[in-house]
């Protein structure tokens, strides 16, 4: 499964059922580019989770709604509810731990 680029229109549909790992990023952010590679790799390994990304530059309303103060920020949703958040660069192992 790949990481889907999300916007305000399709965001809710992607988090309301099951588990979804969403990360907020910015085009200028080097750590975000590295995290994108890690999350993309995990997405191919975990078919049971929806993976999405949101560009804070183009989706400022969603970034504000979730109080995103720093990028990258990962949020794990279950059945539409935020259950875990990680701010800043992180390792593959740490992300896998969040998903467990």
C-alpha positions in Angstrom: 0.0 0.0 0.0 1.2 3.5 -0.7 1.1 6.7 1.3 -1.8 8.9 0.0 -1.6 12.6 -0.3 -4.6 13.8 1.6 -6.6 17.1 1.6 -9.5 18.5 3.6 -12.0 16.8 1.4 -10.8 13.2 1.7 -9.1 13.3 5.1 -12.1 12.2 7.2 -12.8 9.2 5.0 -9.3 8.0 5.4 -9.3 8.0 9.3 -12.8 7.0 10.3 -12.4 3.2 9.9 -9.6 1.1 11.3 -6.2 2.5 12.0 -4.6 5.3 10.0 -1.1 6.8 10.4 -1.1 10.4 9.1 1.9 12.6 8.9 2.1 16.4 8.5 5.0 17.7 6.5 6.3 20.7 4.6 8.1 20.7 1.2 11.1 22.6 2.6 11.6 20.2 5.5 14.6 17.8 5.1 13.5 15.6 8.1 10.1 15.3 6.4 11.6 13.9 3.2 13.5 11.3 5.2 10.4 10.4 7.2 8.5 10.0 3.9 10.9 7.3 2.9 10.5 5.5 6.2 6.7 5.7 6.2 6.5 4.6 2.6 8.6 1.5 3.5 6.4 0.7 6.4 3.3 1.2 4.3 4.4 -1.6 2.0 4.8 -3.9 5.0 1.5 -3.1 6.8 -1.5 -3.6 4.6 -3.8 -3.4 7.7 -3.2 0.4 8.2 -4.1 3.4 6.1 -1.2 5.7 5.5 -1.5 9.4 4.5 0.4 12.6 4.4 -0.7 16.2 4.6 1.2 19.2 3.3 0.9 21.9 5.9 1.6 24.5 3.2 -1.4 23.6 1.1 -3.7 22.3 3.9 -3.2 25.0 6.6 -6.8 24.4 7.9 -6.1 20.8 8.7 -2.7 21.7 10.3 -4.5 24.2 12.5 -7.3 21.9 13.3 -4.8 19.3 14.7 -2.6 22.0 16.3 0.5 21.2 14.3 3.3 23.4 15.5 6.2 21.5 14.1 6.9 19.2 11.2 7.2 16.4 10.7 4.3 15.3 13.0 2.9 11.8 13.0 -0.6 11.1 14.3 -2.1 7.6 14.7 -5.9 7.5 14.5 -8.1 4.5 15.4 -11.7 4.7 14.3 -11.3 8.4 13.7 -9.9 9.2 17.1 -6.3 10.4 17.7 -4.6 7.9 20.0 -0.9 8.8 19.6 1.3 11.6 18.4 5.0 11.9 17.6 6.7 15.2 16.7 10.0 15.5 15.0 12.2 13.1 13.1 12.0 9.5 14.3 13.2 6.0 13.5 11.5 3.2 11.7 11.5 1.2 14.9 9.8 4.0 16.8 7.1 4.3 14.2 6.5 0.5 14.3 6.3 0.8 18.1 3.6 3.5 17.7 1.6 1.1 15.4 1.8 -1.8 17.9 
